[in-house]
Amino acid sequence: MNCKFSAIALALSLALFAPLPQAEDNAKIDLPDLGDSSGTLLTPAEENELGEAFFRSLHSQIQINQDAEIQQYIQTVGEKLVANSDAPSQPFHFFVVMENDINAFAGPGGYIGVNSGLILITEEESELASVMGHEIAHVTQRHLYRAAEAAGRLSIPTMAGMLAAILLGTQSAAAGQAAIMAIQAGSVQFQIDFTRENEEEADRVGMQTLAASHFDPRCMPTFFERLQQSSRYYGQNIPEFLRTHPVTTSRISDSRGRAETYPYKQYPDSLAYQLTKAKIRVLSSTNIAETAGYFQSRLNQGTDEQRTVTRYGLALTAIAQQKYKDAENMLQALVKQFPNQPHYASALARNAQEAKDFPTALKRYQQLMVQYPENPAIKLEYIVVLLKVGQVESAKDQLLALSVKTKTTPAFWSLLAEVYGKLNQPAESHRYLAEYYYASGQMRDAILQIRLAQKSKGLTFHLASILEDRLHFFLAQEEEARRNR
């Protein structure tokens, strides 16, 4: 990448490595008025639209986690941090990118992504929280928008596509460069430069948020130090953010000095953190037998809780290896020992589903729905099994009762399309499949599905009007993207 595009990648990649100022007291910082005009760069509605467009673009470029349990965890940690930030009412959306590269980023509209590789290298939950707190601070202090003012008022699709392309560049430099060149309009210049002051501000505010949320501030310098020590082993494969932002001894010293001003106390990891790490390790594995060996070697190590989590990880590898009987035995033992832990019970139900024992899976999910009626991950898995056993109307009712946030996900639109397909309503099925492709950043397929819906027999005037409106919208979006190629 040239210097201009590297600067944008810097802005969106994990910004952990600018030096901190020398120790100050930890009273809540009263930030000065910096003359920020970013509040007028985008209206709240435009900011929300940009964030959604950015997230759609990411879906078409990288693998976004679709596991509801993992999503539920990362969103819960993020919301805990946001509640103790200086913008607790600002909407945020946290998600996991299923990439082994060590990275995290803050995008527009409060969209914050964390790579699975970064989660796996953390040794304590507070290390993960320290990364997320820093990225939250970049959003709440509006660093991205202050920097973007120099670019002028680009259209929403153009800016969203450009930001997503830059993020892709942090995952794959060659692919990112190609995406950038495809998006960049002839005379459009887009440059973001985060200043040293931006980084210092994000560091200070992020650590305050971390401590106020009851995570360990000392984990920030600890994480820095381990990254510094491990960086010597990367060779030519060093992560992008370590190439552009080397972890310095000064950075570690400064962050440790700030952290030491907080009272010392124990900060135990949550069980959800440990279980999520185990699940991510299995889902991101490129050698499941090796991953099974990893868990097997740790069965007798650590605390009782850690050994229990290891048993859970081993059961998940058994499901991945289609060793359903082994998984059944391990998960039955866990459920018997911990009857109020939803992860173990839902994994047991999922094992029956993967083994294609749908009646058993249905019975187990029905029990889980009674025990955990507000658990979004269980709700989605229950709907999948309802469709498998032919209870389509029940699946439809469950889908329509989901939260507003869940109804914006690609998984929701895909399931709704399947429901109407099974109800022999092809126009509605194509309509919702179009929304699935749109949410996944696949505009051409979205347009195709709308046109297929329009060819269906027996369209009502109301549905025909909806389809026409969506077609015009999708075509306008496509034309905007074409003009900027």
C-alpha positions in Angstrom: 0.0 0.0 0.0 1.1 3.6 -0.6 1.4 6.0 2.3 -2.1 7.4 2.0 -3.8 4.0 2.2 -1.4 2.8 4.9 -2.6 5.8 7.0 -6.2 4.7 6.7 -5.2 1.1 7.7 -3.5 2.6 10.7 -6.7 4.3 11.7 -8.8 1.2 11.5 -6.4 -1.4 12.8 -5.6 -2.0 16.5 -4.3 1.3 17.8 -2.5 0.2 20.9 1.0 1.3 20.4 1.4 5.1 20.6 3.3 6.2 23.7 1.2 7.2 26.7 1.8 10.5 28.5 3.6 10.3 31.9 1.5 9.3 34.9 -1.4 11.5 35.7 -4.1 11.0 38.3 -7.1 8.8 37.3 -9.8 11.3 38.0 -12.3 11.4 35.1 -10.7 13.4 32.4 -12.5 16.6 31.5 -11.5 16.8 27.9 -11.1 20.2 26.4 -13.2 21.5 23.6 -11.0 20.8 20.6 -13.1 22.7 18.2 -14.4 19.5 16.8 -16.8 20.1 13.9 -17.3 16.4 13.3 -20.7 16.6 14.8 -21.8 18.3 11.6 -19.9 16.0 9.3 -22.7 13.4 9.5 -26.2 13.5 11.0 -27.0 10.8 13.5 -29.1 9.1 10.8 -26.3 9.3 8.3 -23.8 8.0 10.8 -26.1 5.0 11.5 -26.5 4.4 7.8 -22.7 4.6 7.3 -22.1 2.0 10.0 -24.7 -0.4 8.6 -23.2 0.0 5.1 -19.7 -0.5 6.5 -20.8 -3.7 8.2 -22.5 -5.0 5.0 -19.3 -4.4 3.1 -17.3 -6.3 5.6 -19.6 -9.4 5.2 -18.7 -9.5 1.5 -14.9 -9.3 2.2 -14.1 -11.3 5.4 -15.7 -14.0 7.5 -17.9 -12.5 10.2 -18.8 -14.9 13.0 -22.4 -16.2 12.8 -22.4 -18.3 16.0 -25.0 -16.7 18.2 -23.3 -17.7 21.5 -20.0 -16.1 20.5 -21.9 -13.0 19.3 -23.8 -12.8 22.6 -20.6 -12.9 24.6 -18.7 -10.3 22.7 -21.7 -7.9 22.7 -22.2 -8.4 26.4 -18.6 -7.5 27.2 -18.8 -4.5 24.9 -22.0 -3.2 26.4 -20.5 -3.5 29.9 -17.6 -1.3 28.8 -19.9 1.1 27.0 -22.1 1.5 30.1 -19.0 2.8 31.9 -17.7 5.0 29.0 -18.2 8.7 28.6 -21.0 8.0 26.0 -23.1 5.3 27.7 -26.2 6.0 25.5 -24.3 5.7 22.2 -25.3 2.6 20.2 -22.5 0.1 19.6 -22.3 -3.2 17.7 -19.5 -5.7 18.6 -18.6 -8.7 16.4 -15.9 -11.3 15.9 -14.0 -11.7 12.7 -13.1 -15.4 12.2 -9.5 -14.7 11.2 -6.4 -16.0 12.9 -4.5 -12.7 12.4 -4.1 -10.7 15.6 -6.2 -7.6 15.0 -9.1 -5.4 16.1 -10.6 -2.2 14.7 -13.2 0.5 15.3 -15.4 1.4 12.3 -18.1 4.1 11.8 -21.4 4.0 13.7 -19.9 2.2 16.7 -19.1 -1.0 14.8 -16.2 -2.7 16.6 -14.6 -5.9 15.4 -12.2 -8.3 17.2 -10.4 -11.0 15.3 -10.7 -14.6 16.7 -6.9 -14.7 16.6 -6.6 -11.8 19.1 -9.2 -13.4 21.4 -7.2 -16.7 21.5 -3.9 -15.0 22.4 -5.4 -13.2 25.4 -4.7 -15.0 28.6 -7.2 -13.1 30.7 -10.5 -11.5 30.0 -9.2 -8.1 31.1 -6.7 -8.2 28.2 -9.5 -8.6 25.7 -11.4 -5.9 27.5 -8.4 -3.5 27.3 -8.4 -3.8 23.5 -12.1 -3.2 23.3 -12.0 -0.3 25.7 -9.4 1.4 23.6 -11.4 1.0 20.4 -14.6 2.2 22.2 -12.6 5.4 23.1 -11.7 6.0 19.4 -15.5 6.0 18.7 -16.7 8.0 21.6 -14.0 10.7 21.0 -15.0 10.7 17.3 -11.5 10.3 16.1 -12.6 8.6 12.9 -14.9 11.5 12.0 -12.5 14.2 12.9 -9.9 12.6 10.6 -12.4 12.0 7.8 -13.3 15.7 7.6 -10.3 16.3 5.3 -11.9 13.9 2.8 -14.9 16.1 2.3 -18.4 14.7 2.1 -18.2 11.4 0.2 -21.3 9.5 -0.4 -22.4 6.9 2.2 -21.8 3.8 -0.1 -18.4 5.2 -1.2 -17.1 5.9 2.3 -18.5 2.6 3.7 -16.9 0.6 0.8 -13.6 2.5 1.2 -13.4 1.8 5.0 -14.3 -1.9 4.5 -11.6 -2.1 1.8 -9.0 -0.6 4.1 -9.9 -3.1 6.8 -9.5 -5.9 4.3 -6.1 -4.5 3.7 -5.2 -5.2 7.3 -6.2 -8.8 6.8 -4.6 -9.2 3.3 -2.5 -6.4 1.9 -2.9 -7.6 -1.8 -6.6 -8.0 -1.5 -7.0 -4.7 0.3 -5.1 -2.8 -2.3 -7.2 -4.3 -5.1 -10.4 -3.4 -3.3 -9.3 0.1 -2.7 -8.4 0.6 -6.3 -11.7 -0.8 -7.4 -13.6 1.7 -5.1 -11.5 4.8 -5.5 -13.2 7.2 -7.9 -10.9 9.1 -10.3 -10.6 12.3 -8.3 -11.8 11.1 -4.9 -9.1 11.5 -2.3 -9.7 9.8 1.1 -7.1 10.0 3.8 -7.3 9.5 7.5 -4.5 10.4 9.9 -5.0 9.6 13.5 -2.8 12.0 15.5 -0.6 11.3 18.5 -3.2 13.2 20.5 -5.9 10.9 19.3 -4.0 7.9 20.4 -3.1 9.3 23.8 -6.7 10.3 24.3 -8.0 6.8 23.4 -5.4 5.2 25.7 -6.4 7.4 28.7 -10.1 7.1 28.2 -9.9 3.4 27.4 -8.1 2.6 30.6 -10.6 4.6 32.6 -13.4 2.7 31.0 -11.6 -0.6 31.7 -11.2 0.1 35.4 -14.8 1.5 35.8 -16.1 -1.7 34.3 -14.3 -3.8 36.9 -11.6 -5.2 34.6 -7.9 -5.2 35.5 -6.1 -2.1 34.3 -2.8 -4.0 34.8 -3.7 -6.3 32.0 -3.1 -3.6 29.4 0.7 -3.3 30.0 0.9 -7.1 30.5 -0.7 -7.6 27.1 1.7 -5.1 25.5 4.7 -6.9 27.0 3.7 -10.3 25.8 3.1 -8.9 22.3 6.6 -7.3 22.4 8.2 -10.6 23.5 6.3 -12.7 20.9 6.9 -10.3 18.0 10.5 -11.6 17.6 9.1 -15.0 16.6 6.9 -13.8 13.8 9.6 -13.3 11.2 8.1 -12.2 7.9 4.6 -13.0 9.0 4.5 -10.3 11.7 1.0 -8.8 12.0 0.3 -5.6 10.2 -0.2 -3.5 13.4 3.1 -4.8 14.8 4.9 -3.6 11.7 3.4 -0.2 11.8 3.2 0.2 15.6 6.1 -1.6 17.3 5.5 -2.2 21.0 8.1 -0.2 22.8 9.6 -0.5 26.2 8.5 3.1 26.8 4.9 2.2 26.0 4.9 -0.7 28.3 6.5 1.4 31.1 4.0 4.3 30.7 0.9 2.1 30.6 2.2 0.1 33.7 2.8 3.4 35.6 -0.8 4.5 34.9 -2.3 1.1 35.8 -0.4 1.0 39.1 -2.2 4.1 40.3 -5.4 1.9 40.6 -5.9 -0.2 43.7 -4.8 -3.8 43.4 -7.5 -6.5 43.5 -8.3 -9.8 42.0 -10.2 -9.9 38.7 -11.3 -13.5 37.9 -12.2 -14.4 34.3 -15.9 -15.0 33.7 -16.9 -18.5 32.7 -18.4 -17.1 29.5 -14.9 -15.8 28.5 -13.3 -19.2 29.0 -16.2 -21.1 27.2 -16.1 -18.6 24.3 -12.4 -19.1 23.8 -12.8 -22.8 23.8 -15.6 -22.6 21.2 -13.6 -20.2 19.0 -10.6 -22.5 19.2 -12.7 -25.3 17.7 -14.6 -23.2 15.1 -11.3 -21.5 13.8 -9.3 -24.8 13.8 -7.6 -25.8 10.6 -6.6 -29.2 12.1 -9.4 -30.5 14.4 -7.4 -33.6 15.5 -4.6 -31.2 16.6 -7.2 -29.1 18.5 -8.5 -32.2 20.2 -5.0 -33.0 21.3 -4.7 -29.5 22.7 -7.7 -30.0 24.9 -6.7 -33.6 25.8 -3.3 -32.5 27.1 -5.0 -30.0 29.4 -7.6 -32.2 31.0 -5.7 -32.5 34.3 -4.3 -28.9 34.3 -5.5 -25.7 36.0 -8.4 -25.1 38.4 -11.5 -27.2 38.6 -13.3 -24.6 36.4 -10.6 -24.6 33.8 -10.6 -28.4 33.6 -14.4 -28.3 33.1 -14.0 -25.8 30.3 -11.4 -28.2 28.8 -13.9 -31.0 28.9 -16.4 -28.7 27.1 -13.8 -27.9 24.4 -13.1 -31.6 24.0 -16.8 -32.3 23.5 -17.0 -29.7 20.8 -14.1 -31.2 19.0 -15.9 -34.6 19.1 -18.9 -33.0 17.5 -16.7 -31.5 14.8 -15.2 -34.9 14.2 -18.7 -36.4 14.0 -18.0 -38.6 17.1 -21.5 -37.9 18.3 -21.6 -40.7 20.8 -18.4 -39.5 22.5 -19.7 -36.0 22.6 -23.0 -37.2 24.0 -21.3 -38.9 26.9 -19.1 -35.9 27.7 -21.9 -33.4 27.5 -24.4 -35.5 29.5 -21.8 -35.6 32.3 -21.3 -31.8 32.1 -25.1 -31.1 32.1 -25.6 -33.4 35.1 -22.8 -31.7 37.0 -23.9 -28.1 36.0 -27.6 -28.2 35.3 -27.9 -24.4 35.2 -25.1 -23.7 32.6 -26.7 -23.0 29.2 -23.5 -23.6 27.1 -23.3 -27.3 28.1 -27.1 -27.9 27.6 -27.2 -26.1 24.3 -24.1 -28.1 23.1 -25.9 -31.3 24.0 -28.9 -30.2 22.0 -26.7 -29.2 19.1 -25.0 -32.6 19.2 -28.4 -34.3 18.6 -29.0 -31.9 15.8 -25.7 -32.5 14.1 -26.3 -36.3 14.5 -29.6 -35.7 12.7 -31.6 -36.9 15.6 -34.0 -34.0 15.2 -36.8 -35.3 17.6 -34.3 -35.4 20.4 -32.8 -32.1 19.5 -36.3 -30.5 19.4 -37.1 -31.9 22.9 -33.9 -30.5 24.3 -34.3 -27.1 22.7 -37.9 -26.9 24.0 -36.6 -27.5 27.5 -33.9 -24.9 27.0 -36.5 -22.4 25.9 -38.4 -22.9 29.1 -35.2 -22.6 31.2 -33.6 -19.7 29.3 -36.5 -17.9 27.5 -34.5 -14.7 26.8 -31.3 -16.4 25.4 -31.0 -15.2 21.8 -28.5 -18.0 20.8 -30.9 -20.7 22.0 -33.8 -19.1 20.2 -32.1 -19.1 16.9 -31.0 -22.7 17.2 -34.5 -23.7 18.3 -35.9 -22.1 15.1 -33.5 -24.1 13.0 -34.6 -27.4 14.5 -38.3 -26.4 14.2 -37.7 -26.1 10.5 -35.9 -29.4 10.4 -39.0 -31.2 11.9 -41.5 -29.4 9.7 -43.0 -27.1 12.3 -42.9 -24.2 9.9 -45.6 -22.0 11.4 -44.0 -22.3 14.9 -40.6 -21.3 13.4 -42.2 -18.3 11.8 -43.8 -17.2 15.0 -40.5 -17.6 16.9 -38.7 -15.6 14.2 -41.1 -12.7 14.2 -40.8 -12.5 18.0 -37.0 -12.0 18.0 -35.5 -8.8 19.1 -35.1 -5.9 16.7 -31.3 -6.2 16.8 -31.5 -9.9 15.8 -33.9 -9.1 13.0 -31.1 -7.1 11.2 -28.7 -10.1 10.9 -28.2 -12.1 7.8 -29.1 -15.3 9.7 -32.6 -13.8 10.4 -33.3 -13.1 6.7 -32.0 -16.5 5.7 -34.3 -18.3 8.1 -37.3 -16.1 7.1 -36.6 -16.9 3.4 -36.5 -20.6 4.3 -39.8 -20.3 6.3 -41.7 -18.8 3.3 -40.1 -21.3 0.9 -41.5 -24.2 3.0 -44.9 -22.4 3.2 -44.9 -22.4 -0.6 -44.8 -18.6 -0.9 -42.0 -18.1 -3.4 -42.4 -14.3 -3.8 -41.9 -13.8 0.0 -39.1 -16.3 0.0 -37.2 -14.5 -2.8 -38.0 -11.2 -1.1 -36.3 -12.2 2.2 -33.5 -14.0 0.4 -32.8 -10.6 -1.3 -32.6 -9.0 2.2 -30.2 -11.8 3.2 -27.9 -11.0 0.3 -28.1 -7.3 0.9 -27.2 -7.7 4.6 -24.3 -9.9 3.4 -23.0 -7.2 1.0 -23.9 -9.1 -2.2 -25.9 -6.6 -4.1 -26.1 -8.4 -7.5 -27.7 -11.4 -5.8 -30.1 -9.2 -3.9 -31.3 -7.6 -7.2 -31.6 -11.1 -8.8 -33.8 -12.3 -5.9 -36.1 -9.3 -6.1 -36.6 -9.8 -9.8 -37.4 -13.5 -9.2 -39.9 -12.4 -6.6 -41.5 -10.0 -9.1 -42.0 -12.9 -11.6 -44.0 -15.0 -9.0 -47.7 -15.6 -9.6 -50.4 -14.0 -7.5 -48.6 -11.0 -6.3 -50.7 -8.6 -4.2 -50.6 -4.9 -4.9 -49.0 -4.3 -1.5 -46.2 -6.9 -2.0 -45.6 -5.7 -5.6 -45.1 -2.2 -4.3 -42.6 -3.3 -1.7 -40.6 -5.3 -4.3 -40.6 -2.3 -6.7 -39.4 0.0 -3.9 -36.6 -2.4 -2.9 -35.5 -2.9 -6.5 -35.2 0.8 -7.0 -33.2 1.1 -3.8 -30.8 -1.8 -4.7 -30.3 -0.5 -8.2 -29.5 3.0 -6.9 -26.9 1.5 -4.5 -25.4 -0.5 -7.3 -25.2 2.5 -9.6 -23.5 4.5 -6.8 -20.9 1.8 -6.4 -20.4 1.7 -10.2 -19.8 5.4 -10.5 -17.0 5.2 -8.0 -15.2 2.4 -9.8 
